[in-house]
């Protein structure tokens, strides 16, 4: 009986782990993200190239560009992260679904502004 319970427990655990990993893999690839300002001092929309690998986001733009992208992606597609350029940090939340995504962003500090973002998977 103990062997049966142990085998069952291991099977369920591996299934849950694999399902979470597979769910995140659907978002792996290059994404084009557009940040659109709606409130505050920011006036220009910006576009960023982002890569997602195993639920981790990183900058996929030109190597010379000093933009750091960090954050995480849940298996459900929920995103929480930040984009940092020079001394400015943009906090980002939102969701991905299929090949599209959307959410909100905000900058606090000297240059306070906020807005929304949209994303499209490129590869």
Secondary structure as GFF3:
##gff-version 3
##sequence-region A 1 123
A	DSSP	alpha_helix	2	25	.	.	.	ID=ss1
A	DSSP	beta_strand	29	40	.	.	.	ID=ss2
A	DSSP	beta_strand	46	53	.	.	.	ID=ss3
A	DSSP	beta_strand	56	59	.	.	.	ID=ss4
A	DSSP	beta_strand	67	73	.	.	.	ID=ss5
A	DSSP	beta_strand	78	85	.	.	.	ID=ss6
A	DSSP	beta_strand	88	97	.	.	.	ID=ss7
A	DSSP	beta_strand	100	107	.	.	.	ID=ss8
A	DSSP	beta_strand	113	121	.	.	.	ID=ss9
###
